[in-house]
Amino acid sequence: MPRLAITSSLIAAVFSSAILLSPAAHAFVPPVPEIAAKSYYLYDKQSGQILASRDPDMRVEPASLTKLMTAYLTFKMVKEGKLKLEQTLLVSEKGWKTEGSRMYLDPKVPATVDDLIKGMIVQSGNDACVTLAEAIAGSEEVFAQMMNAEAKRLGLKDSNFTNSTGLPDPALHVTTSDLARLANAIINDFPEFYHIYSIKEFKYNNISQPNRNLLLYRDPFVDGMKTGHTNSAGYNLVASTKRDNRRLISVVVGTASPEVRAAESSKLLNWGTQFFETPKLYAAKQAVQQVPVWKGKDAQVGVGFMNDQFITIPKGDAAKLKIDLTTQQPLIAPIKVGQQVGTMKISLDGKVLSERPVVAVSAVEEASIFGRAWDTIRLWWKGLFS
């Protein structure tokens, strides 16, 4: 495909916030800190870039991080009207007797879905999970099948769920990359519920329990998400921070204690926020460039992206980015909005950071039969001398 050049003036316009930076300056980024965990993952939500990872596709035991998927399905049922927040559910004998952490449901007293969600998230209540699972699917076994179907739909590549709680099971496993994807989906798909992950304490049945995510008490920018622990899994934490309108998601699994999982997660998040930035490249539906069109009512079409575009780079390196736009040529009408017409490569210091499809941000209808015939002749003539 022929390359359509992006001019330096356009780059300057895109990165107007960086005009005071010296293009010759080299941003300092220290190595990823040593993380005392079995596996970890650090993800920038806006750009979708992985900033750091170790064994991101290794199968690990999630423990109560399983409840992220239980919560996702519960939120979905509420959003679809299949559960009501004010609806009351009675805990079954299985739910009441489920071992591990609990919100101390009373088998004789129905609990609202709203309280069960908070008990599941803040108190990590296994009794709440089983109660919700049975209400949604009839049994926890069928609910686990729903969890796996949802995991497949969300693109989780190597996760298998066997229960709603995260209690140990040889067939229960996830990866840190899948957990980051799941956390991202919760934030994207159910923003109305995300604030529950920042609740520091919840009282039910006259028993008050604190959120086990220590970062909620130590870092004002951390607003979620979930802890997990079993003897075999170690101490796990999915954490999320939002600073300067930029969100990072970290996953740390297999640490030695609650203190270690908090400290190691904090190391990752602070490293990502201190040494990287995520500027907006282009706004949604903004025409990045005008591209020639053949056999259309319009001679050109604006190309760009349907969603806001971000890039994560070392702080201070925005002015050094190189952008190459390659478009399909010849581009023949009709052209629909959102139709891919090319590719954009974004590079820094000779390394390609991202390659993204570029689409038409406006439509071009076919020209009249005479216009199409004329352009056919022009293309034929052009081909003779190209």
N, C-alpha and C positions, 0 to 999 in steps of 0.2 A: 504494500500500500504506500502511495506517495506520502511524504512527510510534510505537514503544514506547520511552518515555524511559529512558535510563540515569541513575540517580540519582548525585548527587555523592558519596554515601557509597560507592557501588560503585566509582567512579573512584578514590576515596581508598584503597579496599581493593586495587585492582589495582596502584596505584602506591605501595604502602606504603613502598617504599624511597626514595621522593621526598618524604616528608612534611616533611622539614627544609628543602626548597627554598622559596624565595620565589616565589609565583606571578607576582609583578610583575617578577621579574628577567628580563632579556633576554639569552639566551646569545649570546656573540660567536663568529661564524664568519667567518673571513677568506675572501676569494675563493679559488677553486682556484688553486694555484700555477702559474706558467708552466711548461709541460712541453715540453721540446725533443724532440718526437717527431712522427711523421706522424699517428698516431692513438693514442688511449689510452682506457682504461675502468677504472673503479673500482667494485667490486661488494661489497655486504655479504651474506655468505652466509646468515646467519640470517633476515634480513628479506626478502631477495631484492630490495633496493632498489639502484638505480644512484645512487652518490654523485657521480660526475663522469664526463664523457666528452667526447671530441672526435672527430667523424666516426666514430661507432661502427659504422655500416653501410657504410662505404667499403671496397671490395675492396682487400686488401693481400696482399703475398706473405708467407707464413708462415715460409719457410725451415724450420729444424728444429723449429719449433712444430708442424709436421705430425706429429711423433712423439708428440704427445699423443693423436691419434686412433689411431696405430699401437699405442700402449700400451693404449688403451682396449679395442681389439679383442683384443689379446693377453691382457689381464687377464680378459676375458670368456671366452675359450677355456679358460683355466686354471680359472676358477671353474666352468665347465660340464663340466670333466673331459676336454675334447678335447685339451688339452695338459697335461703333467705338469712340474712344476718340475725334477724330477730327470731328465727325458727329455733325451736328447742329440740334437743336430741337426748335420749336416755342411753347411758353407757351400758354396754352388754357385760356379761360376766367375763368374757375374754378381755374386753377392754379394761375392766376394773382390776383384773388380776395381772395385767401385763407388767412385767418387771421393768426396772430401770427408773429413770426420771419420770415424774408425773406431776399433774396439776391437782391431784387429789380429788377427782370427781367422786361424787356420792352416787352410788347405784340407784338410790331412791329419789334423787333430785335431778330433773332434766337441766341441761346446760344449753345456753344459746350458742349458735354457730359463731357469733362474734367472740364470745368468751373462749370457745374451743380454739379458735384461730390464735388468739393471744396466748392461751395456755400452751399451744403447740410451738409457737415461735419464741416467746419470752421465757417460758418455764421449761421448754423442750419436753412437754408432757407426752409420754408414750400413750397414756390412756386417752388423751385428746386425739391423737393420730388415729388410733384404732376406731374410735367413735366416729370420726369424720369419714374414714375409709369405708366403714360398714354402711353409713348413711348414703354414701355416693355410689357404692358398687354392690352392696348386699353382703359382701364378705371381704376380708383383707386380701385373700388370695386373688379374687377377681380384680380388686383395686391394684394389686401389683402388676397384673396384666395391662391395666390401663396406664400405669406409670411407664411401663416399657414401650407401649404404643406412643405415648406422648414424647418419650425420650427420642424415639426414632424420628418423629415429626419435627422435633426441635433440632435435629442434626447431631445429637449426642452419639459419638462414634463407637464408644466401647464402655457402656454402662449397662448394668443389669440389676433390676430391683426385684426383691423377693418379699419385702414387707414395707409397711408405711413408717416404721419407727427408726430403722437403722440398727436394730439389735443384730448381733453377729449371726451370719449365715454364710456357709462356704460359697454359695452362688451369688452373693451380694457384692458387687464391685462397681467402682467408678474410676474416672481419671481426673486429674486436676484441670485439664483442658475442658473436659465435659462439665465440670462443676462451674467453671468460669462462664461457660456458655449458658448454663442453666440460670445462674445468678443474673446474667445480663438479660435473659428472657423475662425473668420476673420483673426487673426494673422497667423494661420496655413495655411489657404487656399489661402490667397491673400497677401502674404508679399510684393508684388510689389506695393500695394496700401496703406500699413499701414503707410508709412511716412506722408501721408496727415493729419493724426490725430495729428501730432506734429506741423503743420503750425500755427503760432501764429496770422497771420493776412492775410486777403484776400480782394482784391479790385475788385469790379465789378460795372459797370455802374457808374464809378467815385465815388463810395461810398466804403470806406474802413471800414471793421468791424473786431474787434479782436476776437480771439478764447475765448470762455467763460470759458475754463478750466484754472483756476488760477494757478494750479500746474505746468503748462508748463512754467510759468514765475518764479516760486519759487524753483523748484527742478530740477536740471540738469539731473536727472536720469528718470524723468517722460516724456514719449513720446506719450501719448494718454490717454483717448480715446474720451469720449463724455459726454456732459452735458445735462440736461433736466430740464424743469420747467413748471408747471402750478400752478394755485392757489390751485387746489385740490390735486395735487401730491406732492407739496413742491419742494425742490431743490434736484436733483439727479445727481450722477456722477459715471460713470465707468472710472476708472483710471488704468494705467499700468506703471510699472517701470521696468527698466532693469539695474541691477547693478551686476558687477562681473559675467557677462554672465548668470545671473539668473533673470527670469522674474516673477513678481507677478502681479496679476490682482485683483483690489478691486472694490466692488460695494457698494455704499452708497445711500440710497433713503429716501425721506421724511424728509429732514433737513429744517432748518428755513431760511436759506439765502445762497447766493453764497459763502460768507466767511466761513460759518459753514460747507458746504459740502466739501470745499477744506481742511479745517482744520481737519475734522474727517477722510477724506480719507487719508490725510498725516499721521495721527496717526496710522491707520491700516497698511499702507505700511511701515512706519518706524519700527513699532513693528515687522513685519514679516522679514524685512531685518536685523535688529540689533540682533535679538535673535535666528534666525534659519539659517541653511545652507542646501544646497541641493547637496551633493556629488554624483558623478556618481558611481553607484554600478558595472555595467558591460557594456562593449561596445556591440554594435549590433553584433550578430553572433559569439560572443566569447564563446568558450566552457568552461562552468563553471565547468563541471565534465564529466568524461567518465563513461557511464552506460553500463552494460552487455546487450548484445542482443542475442537472441536465433533464430536459423534457418535462420541466415543471412550470407552473404559473409564476413562480418566483425564481429568480436566478441564484439565490443563496438561501441557506438555512442556518440558523443559530444552533450551535452545538454546545453541550455542557453536561449537567447532571440533574437528575430528578430530585436528589436529596442533597442537603448541605454536605460538603466535603471537608474533612479534617486530615491533618497529617501530624504525627508525633515525631519530634526531632529534638536533638540537644538544644538546650536554651541558648539563644543567640545565633543560631545557624539558619534562621529563616531566609536571610538575604543570599545565602549560598545555594539555595535549592535550584535545580535545573528541571525545567518542564518541557517534555517533548510530546507533541500531539500528532498522531498519525491517523489519517482518515481514509476511508474507502473511496477510491476514485476509479472510474467515474461514479458519482452518486446520482442514481436515477430516481426520479419521481414516479409514483407517489411516495411520500415519506410521512410516517406517522410520528406523533409525539411519543417519545420514549424509545424509539427504534435505535438500536445500536448502529453507529456510523463510524466508529473509530476507537482508538485506544490512547490513553494518556499514561506516560511513564514519568514518575517523579523520582529524581536522583539527588543524592548528596555526596559530594566528594567521589564521584564516579560509581557509587553503589546505588542500585535501583532499590528505593524504599517501597515503592508501590506501583502497581500497574492496574489501571482501572478502565472499564468500558465507558466510552463517551457516547451520549445519545443526542438525538434531535430534541431541542426544547420547544420547537414549534413545528407545525405541519406544513407540508408543501403538496398541493394537489397537482395532478397531471395537467399539462398544457393541452391546448386544443390539438386536433389531429395535424394541423399545419405546423404548430410549434414543435410537436414531437418529431415530425418529418424533418424539419429544419435542423433540429439538434442531432438527429441521426446522421444527416449529411455532415454536420460539423464534426461529430465524433469520428466518422469515417475518415474525413480529411485530416483531422488531428492525428489519427493513428498512422497515416501514411508518413508523417514526418517526425514521429516520436521514436 
